[in-house]
Structure formats: C-alpha cells, structure tokens
Amino acid sequence: MWAAAIVLIAVIVFILQNPRSVQVSFLGMHGALPLAVGLLIAMVGGMVVTLVLGTARITQVRRLARRRRRSICAPARVHL
C-alpha cells in the first residue's frame, strides 16, 4: 500500500508540474492536451505493447517447452 501511495503522489506532482498544453498529432488525429496527460498516455501505451508482446513470447516459449517435454517423456516406438 505504501508503494502505491508513493507512486500516486509522484504522478500527481508530475501532472501538477506539467500543465502546459501541447499540440499532438497521431494517425491523422490532431488536438491539444496537457503535456503530463500526453506523456502518461504514451507511457500506458508503451506498457500495453510491452505486456502484449511479452505475453505472446512467454506463451510461445511455454508451448515449445511443453512439446519438448512430451517428446522426451513419450515412449520410444519401434518400427518393424
């Protein structure tokens, strides 16, 4: 709880220190928003991309490990 409270306080201070409005253009959309909000949106977007790619890679590695485990544990078949 303490760590979350400290992070929340840091975010609030960050937002209060960066109220200046900036122009933003992204994928054909244009607008103005506070600098802190733009940076927070970019941070959250980066976190989402990292989580999606990380989850995909972990799933891929687990699937490969499962296949290898099955091939090692499977009884050898003798073909006559």
mmCIF file of the N, C-alpha and C atoms, coordinates in Angstrom:
data_MODEL
# 
_entry.id   MODEL 
# 
loop_
_atom_site.group_PDB 
_atom_site.id 
_atom_site.type_symbol 
_atom_site.label_atom_id 
_atom_site.label_alt_id 
_atom_site.label_comp_id 
_atom_site.label_asym_id 
_atom_site.label_entity_id 
_atom_site.label_seq_id 
_atom_site.pdbx_PDB_ins_code 
_atom_site.Cartn_x 
_atom_site.Cartn_y 
_atom_site.Cartn_z 
_atom_site.occupancy 
_atom_site.B_iso_or_equiv 
_atom_site.pdbx_formal_charge 
_atom_site.auth_seq_id 
_atom_site.auth_comp_id 
_atom_site.auth_asym_id 
_atom_site.auth_atom_id 
_atom_site.pdbx_PDB_model_num 
ATOM 1   N N  . MET A 1 1  ? 0.813  -1.193  0.000   1.00 0.00 ? 1  MET A N  1 
ATOM 2   C CA . MET A 1 1  ? 0.000  0.000   0.000   1.00 0.00 ? 1  MET A CA 1 
ATOM 3   C C  . MET A 1 1  ? 0.860  1.263   0.000   1.00 0.00 ? 1  MET A C  1 
ATOM 4   N N  . TRP A 1 2  ? 1.956  1.215   0.738   1.00 0.00 ? 2  TRP A N  1 
ATOM 5   C CA . TRP A 1 2  ? 2.818  2.388   0.792   1.00 0.00 ? 2  TRP A CA 1 
ATOM 6   C C  . TRP A 1 2  ? 3.431  2.688   -0.571  1.00 0.00 ? 2  TRP A C  1 
ATOM 7   N N  . ALA A 1 3  ? 3.856  1.662   -1.269  1.00 0.00 ? 3  ALA A N  1 
ATOM 8   C CA . ALA A 1 3  ? 4.466  1.871   -2.588  1.00 0.00 ? 3  ALA A CA 1 
ATOM 9   C C  . ALA A 1 3  ? 3.451  2.482   -3.552  1.00 0.00 ? 3  ALA A C  1 
ATOM 10  N N  . ALA A 1 4  ? 2.216  1.996   -3.534  1.00 0.00 ? 4  ALA A N  1 
ATOM 11  C CA . ALA A 1 4  ? 1.176  2.546   -4.405  1.00 0.00 ? 4  ALA A CA 1 
ATOM 12  C C  . ALA A 1 4  ? 0.886  4.003   -4.047  1.00 0.00 ? 4  ALA A C  1 
ATOM 13  N N  . ALA A 1 5  ? 0.867  4.324   -2.760  1.00 0.00 ? 5  ALA A N  1 
ATOM 14  C CA . ALA A 1 5  ? 0.625  5.697   -2.332  1.00 0.00 ? 5  ALA A CA 1 
ATOM 15  C C  . ALA A 1 5  ? 1.743  6.627   -2.798  1.00 0.00 ? 5  ALA A C  1 
ATOM 16  N N  . ILE A 1 6  ? 2.974  6.177   -2.704  1.00 0.00 ? 6  ILE A N  1 
ATOM 17  C CA . ILE A 1 6  ? 4.115  6.988   -3.137  1.00 0.00 ? 6  ILE A CA 1 
ATOM 18  C C  . ILE A 1 6  ? 4.068  7.209   -4.645  1.00 0.00 ? 6  ILE A C  1 
ATOM 19  N N  . VAL A 1 7  ? 3.754  6.159   -5.397  1.00 0.00 ? 7  VAL A N  1 
ATOM 20  C CA . VAL A 1 7  ? 3.653  6.295   -6.856  1.00 0.00 ? 7  VAL A CA 1 
ATOM 21  C C  . VAL A 1 7  ? 2.530  7.257   -7.217  1.00 0.00 ? 7  VAL A C  1 
ATOM 22  N N  . LEU A 1 8  ? 1.394  7.149   -6.551  1.00 0.00 ? 8  LEU A N  1 
ATOM 23  C CA . LEU A 1 8  ? 0.270  8.049   -6.810  1.00 0.00 ? 8  LEU A CA 1 
ATOM 24  C C  . LEU A 1 8  ? 0.642  9.500   -6.517  1.00 0.00 ? 8  LEU A C  1 
ATOM 25  N N  . ILE A 1 9  ? 1.332  9.731   -5.431  1.00 0.00 ? 9  ILE A N  1 
ATOM 26  C CA . ILE A 1 9  ? 1.780  11.089  -5.100  1.00 0.00 ? 9  ILE A CA 1 
ATOM 27  C C  . ILE A 1 9  ? 2.739  11.606  -6.166  1.00 0.00 ? 9  ILE A C  1 
ATOM 28  N N  . ALA A 1 10 ? 3.648  10.775  -6.626  1.00 0.00 ? 10 ALA A N  1 
ATOM 29  C CA . ALA A 1 10 ? 4.592  11.177  -7.671  1.00 0.00 ? 10 ALA A CA 1 
ATOM 30  C C  . ALA A 1 10 ? 3.855  11.527  -8.966  1.00 0.00 ? 10 ALA A C  1 
ATOM 31  N N  . VAL A 1 11 ? 2.844  10.755  -9.309  1.00 0.00 ? 11 VAL A N  1 
ATOM 32  C CA . VAL A 1 11 ? 2.062  11.033  -10.523 1.00 0.00 ? 11 VAL A CA 1 
ATOM 33  C C  . VAL A 1 11 ? 1.317  12.357  -10.378 1.00 0.00 ? 11 VAL A C  1 
ATOM 34  N N  . ILE A 1 12 ? 0.736  12.599  -9.230  1.00 0.00 ? 12 ILE A N  1 
ATOM 35  C CA . ILE A 1 12 ? 0.012  13.856  -9.000  1.00 0.00 ? 12 ILE A CA 1 
ATOM 36  C C  . ILE A 1 12 ? 0.964  15.053  -9.102  1.00 0.00 ? 12 ILE A C  1 
ATOM 37  N N  . VAL A 1 13 ? 2.137  14.945  -8.510  1.00 0.00 ? 13 VAL A N  1 
ATOM 38  C CA . VAL A 1 13 ? 3.126  16.021  -8.591  1.00 0.00 ? 13 VAL A CA 1 
ATOM 39  C C  . VAL A 1 13 ? 3.544  16.229  -10.045 1.00 0.00 ? 13 VAL A C  1 
ATOM 40  N N  . PHE A 1 14 ? 3.752  15.149  -10.781 1.00 0.00 ? 14 PHE A N  1 
ATOM 41  C CA . PHE A 1 14 ? 4.134  15.235  -12.192 1.00 0.00 ? 14 PHE A CA 1 
ATOM 42  C C  . PHE A 1 14 ? 3.069  15.983  -12.988 1.00 0.00 ? 14 PHE A C  1 
ATOM 43  N N  . ILE A 1 15 ? 1.800  15.642  -12.780 1.00 0.00 ? 15 ILE A N  1 
ATOM 44  C CA . ILE A 1 15 ? 0.710  16.290  -13.504 1.00 0.00 ? 15 ILE A CA 1 
ATOM 45  C C  . ILE A 1 15 ? 0.622  17.775  -13.144 1.00 0.00 ? 15 ILE A C  1 
ATOM 46  N N  . LEU A 1 16 ? 0.780  18.098  -11.867 1.00 0.00 ? 16 LEU A N  1 
ATOM 47  C CA . LEU A 1 16 ? 0.698  19.496  -11.444 1.00 0.00 ? 16 LEU A CA 1 
ATOM 48  C C  . LEU A 1 16 ? 1.863  20.331  -11.963 1.00 0.00 ? 16 LEU A C  1 
ATOM 49  N N  . GLN A 1 17 ? 3.028  19.729  -12.186 1.00 0.00 ? 17 GLN A N  1 
ATOM 50  C CA . GLN A 1 17 ? 4.196  20.470  -12.668 1.00 0.00 ? 17 GLN A CA 1 
ATOM 51  C C  . GLN A 1 17 ? 4.223  20.605  -14.185 1.00 0.00 ? 17 GLN A C  1 
ATOM 52  N N  . ASN A 1 18 ? 3.363  19.879  -14.906 1.00 0.00 ? 18 ASN A N  1 
ATOM 53  C CA . ASN A 1 18 ? 3.365  19.918  -16.368 1.00 0.00 ? 18 ASN A CA 1 
ATOM 54  C C  . ASN A 1 18 ? 1.974  20.225  -16.931 1.00 0.00 ? 18 ASN A C  1 
ATOM 55  N N  . PRO A 1 19 ? 1.406  21.379  -16.588 1.00 0.00 ? 19 PRO A N  1 
ATOM 56  C CA . PRO A 1 19 ? 0.057  21.689  -17.061 1.00 0.00 ? 19 PRO A CA 1 
ATOM 57  C C  . PRO A 1 19 ? 0.019  22.339  -18.447 1.00 0.00 ? 19 PRO A C  1 
ATOM 58  N N  . ARG A 1 20 ? 1.179  22.713  -18.990 1.00 0.00 ? 20 ARG A N  1 
ATOM 59  C CA . ARG A 1 20 ? 1.222  23.418  -20.269 1.00 0.00 ? 20 ARG A CA 1 
ATOM 60  C C  . ARG A 1 20 ? 0.592  22.574  -21.366 1.00 0.00 ? 20 ARG A C  1 
ATOM 61  N N  . SER A 1 21 ? -0.185 23.195  -22.224 1.00 0.00 ? 21 SER A N  1 
ATOM 62  C CA . SER A 1 21 ? -0.860 22.494  -23.313 1.00 0.00 ? 21 SER A CA 1 
ATOM 63  C C  . SER A 1 21 ? 0.083  22.356  -24.505 1.00 0.00 ? 21 SER A C  1 
ATOM 64  N N  . VAL A 1 22 ? 0.048  21.195  -25.148 1.00 0.00 ? 22 VAL A N  1 
ATOM 65  C CA . VAL A 1 22 ? 0.875  20.941  -26.330 1.00 0.00 ? 22 VAL A CA 1 
ATOM 66  C C  . VAL A 1 22 ? -0.006 20.407  -27.451 1.00 0.00 ? 22 VAL A C  1 
ATOM 67  N N  . GLN A 1 23 ? 0.443  20.634  -28.698 1.00 0.00 ? 23 GLN A N  1 
ATOM 68  C CA . GLN A 1 23 ? -0.257 20.122  -29.873 1.00 0.00 ? 23 GLN A CA 1 
ATOM 69  C C  . GLN A 1 23 ? 0.205  18.691  -30.133 1.00 0.00 ? 23 GLN A C  1 
ATOM 70  N N  . VAL A 1 24 ? -0.747 17.802  -30.377 1.00 0.00 ? 24 VAL A N  1 
ATOM 71  C CA . VAL A 1 24 ? -0.438 16.399  -30.608 1.00 0.00 ? 24 VAL A CA 1 
ATOM 72  C C  . VAL A 1 24 ? -1.084 15.964  -31.918 1.00 0.00 ? 24 VAL A C  1 
ATOM 73  N N  . SER A 1 25 ? -0.315 15.249  -32.752 1.00 0.00 ? 25 SER A N  1 
ATOM 74  C CA . SER A 1 25 ? -0.838 14.667  -33.990 1.00 0.00 ? 25 SER A CA 1 
ATOM 75  C C  . SER A 1 25 ? -0.482 13.192  -33.981 1.00 0.00 ? 25 SER A C  1 
ATOM 76  N N  . PHE A 1 26 ? -1.497 12.338  -34.196 1.00 0.00 ? 26 PHE A N  1 
ATOM 77  C CA . PHE A 1 26 ? -1.258 10.901  -34.181 1.00 0.00 ? 26 PHE A CA 1 
ATOM 78  C C  . PHE A 1 26 ? -2.275 10.226  -35.094 1.00 0.00 ? 26 PHE A C  1 
ATOM 79  N N  . LEU A 1 27 ? -1.801 9.517   -36.104 1.00 0.00 ? 27 LEU A N  1 
ATOM 80  C CA . LEU A 1 27 ? -2.645 8.777   -37.038 1.00 0.00 ? 27 LEU A CA 1 
ATOM 81  C C  . LEU A 1 27 ? -3.772 9.637   -37.612 1.00 0.00 ? 27 LEU A C  1 
ATOM 82  N N  . GLY A 1 28 ? -3.433 10.822  -38.028 1.00 0.00 ? 28 GLY A N  1 
ATOM 83  C CA . GLY A 1 28 ? -4.410 11.706  -38.640 1.00 0.00 ? 28 GLY A CA 1 
ATOM 84  C C  . GLY A 1 28 ? -5.261 12.490  -37.662 1.00 0.00 ? 28 GLY A C  1 
ATOM 85  N N  . MET A 1 29 ? -5.116 12.232  -36.382 1.00 0.00 ? 29 MET A N  1 
ATOM 86  C CA . MET A 1 29 ? -5.877 12.981  -35.371 1.00 0.00 ? 29 MET A CA 1 
ATOM 87  C C  . MET A 1 29 ? -4.996 14.111  -34.844 1.00 0.00 ? 29 MET A C  1 
ATOM 88  N N  . HIS A 1 30 ? -5.606 15.259  -34.647 1.00 0.00 ? 30 HIS A N  1 
ATOM 89  C CA . HIS A 1 30 ? -4.876 16.423  -34.147 1.00 0.00 ? 30 HIS A CA 1 
ATOM 90  C C  . HIS A 1 30 ? -5.628 16.994  -32.963 1.00 0.00 ? 30 HIS A C  1 
ATOM 91  N N  . GLY A 1 31 ? -4.882 17.494  -32.007 1.00 0.00 ? 31 GLY A N  1 
ATOM 92  C CA . GLY A 1 31 ? -5.529 18.107  -30.854 1.00 0.00 ? 31 GLY A CA 1 
ATOM 93  C C  . GLY A 1 31 ? -4.513 18.673  -29.893 1.00 0.00 ? 31 GLY A C  1 
ATOM 94  N N  . ALA A 1 32 ? -5.031 19.291  -28.857 1.00 0.00 ? 32 ALA A N  1 
ATOM 95  C CA . ALA A 1 32 ? -4.185 19.858  -27.812 1.00 0.00 ? 32 ALA A CA 1 
ATOM 96  C C  . ALA A 1 32 ? -4.579 19.220  -26.484 1.00 0.00 ? 32 ALA A C  1 
ATOM 97  N N  . LEU A 1 33 ? -3.573 18.926  -25.673 1.00 0.00 ? 33 LEU A N  1 
ATOM 98  C CA . LEU A 1 33 ? -3.821 18.381  -24.351 1.00 0.00 ? 33 LEU A CA 1 
ATOM 99  C C  . LEU A 1 33 ? -2.642 18.724  -23.456 1.00 0.00 ? 33 LEU A C  1 
ATOM 100 N N  . PRO A 1 34 ? -2.833 18.664  -22.147 1.00 0.00 ? 34 PRO A N  1 
ATOM 101 C CA . PRO A 1 34 ? -1.719 18.962  -21.241 1.00 0.00 ? 34 PRO A CA 1 
ATOM 102 C C  . PRO A 1 34 ? -0.544 17.996  -21.471 1.00 0.00 ? 34 PRO A C  1 
ATOM 103 N N  . LEU A 1 35 ? 0.651  18.522  -21.345 1.00 0.00 ? 35 LEU A N  1 
ATOM 104 C CA . LEU A 1 35 ? 1.862  17.734  -21.549 1.00 0.00 ? 35 LEU A CA 1 
ATOM 105 C C  . LEU A 1 35 ? 1.882  16.484  -20.679 1.00 0.00 ? 35 LEU A C  1 
ATOM 106 N N  . ALA A 1 36 ? 1.524  16.606  -19.417 1.00 0.00 ? 36 ALA A N  1 
ATOM 107 C CA . ALA A 1 36 ? 1.551  15.460  -18.498 1.00 0.00 ? 36 ALA A CA 1 
ATOM 108 C C  . ALA A 1 36 ? 0.595  14.364  -18.965 1.00 0.00 ? 36 ALA A C  1 
ATOM 109 N N  . VAL A 1 37 ? -0.578 14.745  -19.432 1.00 0.00 ? 37 VAL A N  1 
ATOM 110 C CA . VAL A 1 37 ? -1.546 13.752  -19.898 1.00 0.00 ? 37 VAL A CA 1 
ATOM 111 C C  . VAL A 1 37 ? -1.011 13.037  -21.140 1.00 0.00 ? 37 VAL A C  1 
ATOM 112 N N  . GLY A 1 38 ? -0.416 13.785  -22.047 1.00 0.00 ? 38 GLY A N  1 
ATOM 113 C CA . GLY A 1 38 ? 0.165  13.169  -23.246 1.00 0.00 ? 38 GLY A CA 1 
ATOM 114 C C  . GLY A 1 38 ? 1.263  12.178  -22.904 1.00 0.00 ? 38 GLY A C  1 
ATOM 115 N N  . LEU A 1 39 ? 2.120  12.551  -21.967 1.00 0.00 ? 39 LEU A N  1 
ATOM 116 C CA . LEU A 1 39 ? 3.197  11.647  -21.558 1.00 0.00 ? 39 LEU A CA 1 
ATOM 117 C C  . LEU A 1 39 ? 2.658  10.414  -20.835 1.00 0.00 ? 39 LEU A C  1 
ATOM 118 N N  . LEU A 1 40 ? 1.640  10.597  -20.010 1.00 0.00 ? 40 LEU A N  1 
ATOM 119 C CA . LEU A 1 40 ? 1.044  9.448   -19.319 1.00 0.00 ? 40 LEU A CA 1 
ATOM 120 C C  . LEU A 1 40 ? 0.365  8.503   -20.307 1.00 0.00 ? 40 LEU A C  1 
ATOM 121 N N  . ILE A 1 41 ? -0.316 9.055   -21.320 1.00 0.00 ? 41 ILE A N  1 
ATOM 122 C CA . ILE A 1 41 ? -0.936 8.213   -22.346 1.00 0.00 ? 41 ILE A CA 1 
ATOM 123 C C  . ILE A 1 41 ? 0.131  7.427   -23.103 1.00 0.00 ? 41 ILE A C  1 
ATOM 124 N N  . ALA A 1 42 ? 1.239  8.087   -23.441 1.00 0.00 ? 42 ALA A N  1 
ATOM 125 C CA . ALA A 1 42 ? 2.330  7.401   -24.132 1.00 0.00 ? 42 ALA A CA 1 
ATOM 126 C C  . ALA A 1 42 ? 2.918  6.294   -23.260 1.00 0.00 ? 42 ALA A C  1 
ATOM 127 N N  . MET A 1 43 ? 3.066  6.553   -21.962 1.00 0.00 ? 43 MET A N  1 
ATOM 128 C CA . MET A 1 43 ? 3.607  5.549   -21.049 1.00 0.00 ? 43 MET A CA 1 
ATOM 129 C C  . MET A 1 43 ? 2.682  4.335   -20.959 1.00 0.00 ? 43 MET A C  1 
ATOM 130 N N  . VAL A 1 44 ? 1.388  4.585   -20.805 1.00 0.00 ? 44 VAL A N  1 
ATOM 131 C CA . VAL A 1 44 ? 0.430  3.479   -20.709 1.00 0.00 ? 44 VAL A CA 1 
ATOM 132 C C  . VAL A 1 44 ? 0.405  2.689   -22.017 1.00 0.00 ? 44 VAL A C  1 
ATOM 133 N N  . GLY A 1 45 ? 0.462  3.388   -23.146 1.00 0.00 ? 45 GLY A N  1 
ATOM 134 C CA . GLY A 1 45 ? 0.513  2.700   -24.442 1.00 0.00 ? 45 GLY A CA 1 
ATOM 135 C C  . GLY A 1 45 ? 1.740  1.810   -24.561 1.00 0.00 ? 45 GLY A C  1 
ATOM 136 N N  . GLY A 1 46 ? 2.886  2.306   -24.121 1.00 0.00 ? 46 GLY A N  1 
ATOM 137 C CA . GLY A 1 46 ? 4.106  1.504   -24.140 1.00 0.00 ? 46 GLY A CA 1 
ATOM 138 C C  . GLY A 1 46 ? 4.012  0.296   -23.232 1.00 0.00 ? 46 GLY A C  1 
ATOM 139 N N  . MET A 1 47 ? 3.373  0.470   -22.079 1.00 0.00 ? 47 MET A N  1 
ATOM 140 C CA . MET A 1 47 ? 3.192  -0.654  -21.158 1.00 0.00 ? 47 MET A CA 1 
ATOM 141 C C  . MET A 1 47 ? 2.292  -1.725  -21.772 1.00 0.00 ? 47 MET A C  1 
ATOM 142 N N  . VAL A 1 48 ? 1.231  -1.288  -22.441 1.00 0.00 ? 48 VAL A N  1 
ATOM 143 C CA . VAL A 1 48 ? 0.308  -2.246  -23.066 1.00 0.00 ? 48 VAL A CA 1 
ATOM 144 C C  . VAL A 1 48 ? 1.014  -3.021  -24.168 1.00 0.00 ? 48 VAL A C  1 
ATOM 145 N N  . VAL A 1 49 ? 1.771  -2.326  -25.012 1.00 0.00 ? 49 VAL A N  1 
ATOM 146 C CA . VAL A 1 49 ? 2.504  -3.013  -26.086 1.00 0.00 ? 49 VAL A CA 1 
ATOM 147 C C  . VAL A 1 49 ? 3.497  -4.007  -25.499 1.00 0.00 ? 49 VAL A C  1 
ATOM 148 N N  . THR A 1 50 ? 4.223  -3.602  -24.461 1.00 0.00 ? 50 THR A N  1 
ATOM 149 C CA . THR A 1 50 ? 5.187  -4.495  -23.821 1.00 0.00 ? 50 THR A CA 1 
ATOM 150 C C  . THR A 1 50 ? 4.508  -5.720  -23.221 1.00 0.00 ? 50 THR A C  1 
ATOM 151 N N  . LEU A 1 51 ? 3.371  -5.527  -22.559 1.00 0.00 ? 51 LEU A N  1 
ATOM 152 C CA . LEU A 1 51 ? 2.650  -6.654  -21.968 1.00 0.00 ? 51 LEU A CA 1 
ATOM 153 C C  . LEU A 1 51 ? 2.130  -7.613  -23.034 1.00 0.00 ? 51 LEU A C  1 
ATOM 154 N N  . VAL A 1 52 ? 1.604  -7.079  -24.129 1.00 0.00 ? 52 VAL A N  1 
ATOM 155 C CA . VAL A 1 52 ? 1.080  -7.939  -25.197 1.00 0.00 ? 52 VAL A CA 1 
ATOM 156 C C  . VAL A 1 52 ? 2.204  -8.749  -25.832 1.00 0.00 ? 52 VAL A C  1 
ATOM 157 N N  . LEU A 1 53 ? 3.308  -8.088  -26.185 1.00 0.00 ? 53 LEU A N  1 
ATOM 158 C CA . LEU A 1 53 ? 4.427  -8.801  -26.809 1.00 0.00 ? 53 LEU A CA 1 
ATOM 159 C C  . LEU A 1 53 ? 5.078  -9.782  -25.836 1.00 0.00 ? 53 LEU A C  1 
ATOM 160 N N  . GLY A 1 54 ? 5.213  -9.395  -24.582 1.00 0.00 ? 54 GLY A N  1 
ATOM 161 C CA . GLY A 1 54 ? 5.788  -10.286 -23.573 1.00 0.00 ? 54 GLY A CA 1 
ATOM 162 C C  . GLY A 1 54 ? 4.925  -11.516 -23.350 1.00 0.00 ? 54 GLY A C  1 
ATOM 163 N N  . THR A 1 55 ? 3.607  -11.320 -23.290 1.00 0.00 ? 55 THR A N  1 
ATOM 164 C CA . THR A 1 55 ? 2.693  -12.446 -23.115 1.00 0.00 ? 55 THR A CA 1 
ATOM 165 C C  . THR A 1 55 ? 2.762  -13.389 -24.308 1.00 0.00 ? 55 THR A C  1 
ATOM 166 N N  . ALA A 1 56 ? 2.827  -12.820 -25.513 1.00 0.00 ? 56 ALA A N  1 
ATOM 167 C CA . ALA A 1 56 ? 2.929  -13.659 -26.708 1.00 0.00 ? 56 ALA A CA 1 
ATOM 168 C C  . ALA A 1 56 ? 4.217  -14.485 -26.686 1.00 0.00 ? 56 ALA A C  1 
ATOM 169 N N  . ARG A 1 57 ? 5.318  -13.883 -26.300 1.00 0.00 ? 57 ARG A N  1 
ATOM 170 C CA . ARG A 1 57 ? 6.599  -14.596 -26.258 1.00 0.00 ? 57 ARG A CA 1 
ATOM 171 C C  . ARG A 1 57 ? 6.598  -15.675 -25.175 1.00 0.00 ? 57 ARG A C  1 
ATOM 172 N N  . ILE A 1 58 ? 6.068  -15.372 -23.998 1.00 0.00 ? 58 ILE A N  1 
ATOM 173 C CA . ILE A 1 58 ? 6.013  -16.362 -22.923 1.00 0.00 ? 58 ILE A CA 1 
ATOM 174 C C  . ILE A 1 58 ? 5.150  -17.545 -23.341 1.00 0.00 ? 58 ILE A C  1 
ATOM 175 N N  . THR A 1 59 ? 4.026  -17.265 -23.990 1.00 0.00 ? 59 THR A N  1 
ATOM 176 C CA . THR A 1 59 ? 3.153  -18.334 -24.478 1.00 0.00 ? 59 THR A CA 1 
ATOM 177 C C  . THR A 1 59 ? 3.890  -19.196 -25.497 1.00 0.00 ? 59 THR A C  1 
ATOM 178 N N  . GLN A 1 60 ? 4.637  -18.570 -26.387 1.00 0.00 ? 60 GLN A N  1 
ATOM 179 C CA . GLN A 1 60 ? 5.405  -19.300 -27.393 1.00 0.00 ? 60 GLN A CA 1 
ATOM 180 C C  . GLN A 1 60 ? 6.452  -20.199 -26.732 1.00 0.00 ? 60 GLN A C  1 
ATOM 181 N N  . VAL A 1 61 ? 7.167  -19.697 -25.757 1.00 0.00 ? 61 VAL A N  1 
ATOM 182 C CA . VAL A 1 61 ? 8.214  -20.479 -25.082 1.00 0.00 ? 61 VAL A CA 1 
ATOM 183 C C  . VAL A 1 61 ? 7.597  -21.631 -24.288 1.00 0.00 ? 61 VAL A C  1 
ATOM 184 N N  . ARG A 1 62 ? 6.477  -21.382 -23.613 1.00 0.00 ? 62 ARG A N  1 
ATOM 185 C CA . ARG A 1 62 ? 5.822  -22.461 -22.866 1.00 0.00 ? 62 ARG A CA 1 
ATOM 186 C C  . ARG A 1 62 ? 5.344  -23.562 -23.784 1.00 0.00 ? 62 ARG A C  1 
ATOM 187 N N  . ARG A 1 63 ? 4.791  -23.189 -24.933 1.00 0.00 ? 63 ARG A N  1 
ATOM 188 C CA . ARG A 1 63 ? 4.323  -24.191 -25.893 1.00 0.00 ? 63 ARG A CA 1 
ATOM 189 C C  . ARG A 1 63 ? 5.488  -25.039 -26.398 1.00 0.00 ? 63 ARG A C  1 
ATOM 190 N N  . LEU A 1 64 ? 6.610  -24.401 -26.690 1.00 0.00 ? 64 LEU A N  1 
ATOM 191 C CA . LEU A 1 64 ? 7.795  -25.125 -27.144 1.00 0.00 ? 64 LEU A CA 1 
ATOM 192 C C  . LEU A 1 64 ? 8.307  -26.056 -26.049 1.00 0.00 ? 64 LEU A C  1 
ATOM 193 N N  . ALA A 1 65 ? 8.347  -25.587 -24.805 1.00 0.00 ? 65 ALA A N  1 
ATOM 194 C CA . ALA A 1 65 ? 8.814  -26.424 -23.691 1.00 0.00 ? 65 ALA A CA 1 
ATOM 195 C C  . ALA A 1 65 ? 7.887  -27.619 -23.496 1.00 0.00 ? 65 ALA A C  1 
ATOM 196 N N  . ARG A 1 66 ? 6.588  -27.401 -23.635 1.00 0.00 ? 66 ARG A N  1 
ATOM 197 C CA . ARG A 1 66 ? 5.623  -28.489 -23.476 1.00 0.00 ? 66 ARG A CA 1 
ATOM 198 C C  . ARG A 1 66 ? 5.836  -29.553 -24.566 1.00 0.00 ? 66 ARG A C  1 
ATOM 199 N N  . ARG A 1 67 ? 6.062  -29.109 -25.803 1.00 0.00 ? 67 ARG A N  1 
ATOM 200 C CA . ARG A 1 67 ? 6.322  -30.061 -26.893 1.00 0.00 ? 67 ARG A CA 1 
ATOM 201 C C  . ARG A 1 67 ? 7.594  -30.865 -26.642 1.00 0.00 ? 67 ARG A C  1 
ATOM 202 N N  . ARG A 1 68 ? 8.630  -30.184 -26.180 1.00 0.00 ? 68 ARG A N  1 
ATOM 203 C CA . ARG A 1 68 ? 9.895  -30.883 -25.909 1.00 0.00 ? 68 ARG A CA 1 
ATOM 204 C C  . ARG A 1 68 ? 9.738  -31.869 -24.764 1.00 0.00 ? 68 ARG A C  1 
ATOM 205 N N  . ARG A 1 69 ? 8.995  -31.496 -23.733 1.00 0.00 ? 69 ARG A N  1 
ATOM 206 C CA . ARG A 1 69 ? 8.760  -32.389 -22.606 1.00 0.00 ? 69 ARG A CA 1 
ATOM 207 C C  . ARG A 1 69 ? 8.011  -33.637 -23.053 1.00 0.00 ? 69 ARG A C  1 
ATOM 208 N N  . ARG A 1 70 ? 7.018  -33.463 -23.904 1.00 0.00 ? 70 ARG A N  1 
ATOM 209 C CA . ARG A 1 70 ? 6.249  -34.603 -24.399 1.00 0.00 ? 70 ARG A CA 1 
ATOM 210 C C  . ARG A 1 70 ? 7.105  -35.534 -25.237 1.00 0.00 ? 70 ARG A C  1 
ATOM 211 N N  . SER A 1 71 ? 7.986  -34.958 -26.058 1.00 0.00 ? 71 SER A N  1 
ATOM 212 C CA . SER A 1 71 ? 8.818  -35.809 -26.918 1.00 0.00 ? 71 SER A CA 1 
ATOM 213 C C  . SER A 1 71 ? 9.861  -36.571 -26.104 1.00 0.00 ? 71 SER A C  1 
ATOM 214 N N  . ILE A 1 72 ? 10.321 -36.000 -24.998 1.00 0.00 ? 72 ILE A N  1 
ATOM 215 C CA . ILE A 1 72 ? 11.303 -36.684 -24.148 1.00 0.00 ? 72 ILE A CA 1 
ATOM 216 C C  . ILE A 1 72 ? 10.616 -37.770 -23.322 1.00 0.00 ? 72 ILE A C  1 
ATOM 217 N N  . CYS A 1 73 ? 9.428  -37.496 -22.809 1.00 0.00 ? 73 CYS A N  1 
ATOM 218 C CA . CYS A 1 73 ? 8.724  -38.423 -21.930 1.00 0.00 ? 73 CYS A CA 1 
ATOM 219 C C  . CYS A 1 73 ? 7.969  -39.501 -22.698 1.00 0.00 ? 73 CYS A C  1 
ATOM 220 N N  . ALA A 1 74 ? 7.733  -39.299 -23.976 1.00 0.00 ? 74 ALA A N  1 
ATOM 221 C CA . ALA A 1 74 ? 6.965  -40.284 -24.758 1.00 0.00 ? 74 ALA A CA 1 
ATOM 222 C C  . ALA A 1 74 ? 7.789  -41.561 -24.924 1.00 0.00 ? 74 ALA A C  1 
ATOM 223 N N  . PRO A 1 75 ? 7.139  -42.707 -24.837 1.00 0.00 ? 75 PRO A N  1 
ATOM 224 C CA . PRO A 1 75 ? 7.868  -43.974 -25.022 1.00 0.00 ? 75 PRO A CA 1 
ATOM 225 C C  . PRO A 1 75 ? 8.344  -44.103 -26.476 1.00 0.00 ? 75 PRO A C  1 
ATOM 226 N N  . ALA A 1 76 ? 9.510  -44.677 -26.614 1.00 0.00 ? 76 ALA A N  1 
ATOM 227 C CA . ALA A 1 76 ? 10.074 -44.864 -27.950 1.00 0.00 ? 76 ALA A CA 1 
ATOM 228 C C  . ALA A 1 76 ? 9.268  -45.898 -28.698 1.00 0.00 ? 76 ALA A C  1 
ATOM 229 N N  . ARG A 1 77 ? 8.964  -45.617 -29.950 1.00 0.00 ? 77 ARG A N  1 
ATOM 230 C CA . ARG A 1 77 ? 8.208  -46.533 -30.780 1.00 0.00 ? 77 ARG A CA 1 
ATOM 231 C C  . ARG A 1 77 ? 9.167  -47.301 -31.671 1.00 0.00 ? 77 ARG A C  1 
ATOM 232 N N  . VAL A 1 78 ? 8.979  -48.590 -31.715 1.00 0.00 ? 78 VAL A N  1 
ATOM 233 C CA . VAL A 1 78 ? 9.837  -49.427 -32.539 1.00 0.00 ? 78 VAL A CA 1 
ATOM 234 C C  . VAL A 1 78 ? 9.067  -49.778 -33.798 1.00 0.00 ? 78 VAL A C  1 
ATOM 235 N N  . HIS A 1 79 ? 9.653  -49.455 -34.943 1.00 0.00 ? 79 HIS A N  1 
ATOM 236 C CA . HIS A 1 79 ? 9.030  -49.752 -36.221 1.00 0.00 ? 79 HIS A CA 1 
ATOM 237 C C  . HIS A 1 79 ? 9.702  -50.991 -36.820 1.00 0.00 ? 79 HIS A C  1 
ATOM 238 N N  . LEU A 1 80 ? 8.934  -52.014 -37.101 1.00 0.00 ? 80 LEU A N  1 
ATOM 239 C CA . LEU A 1 80 ? 9.478  -53.240 -37.704 1.00 0.00 ? 80 LEU A CA 1 
ATOM 240 C C  . LEU A 1 80 ? 9.067  -53.372 -39.130 1.00 0.00 ? 80 LEU A C  1 
# 
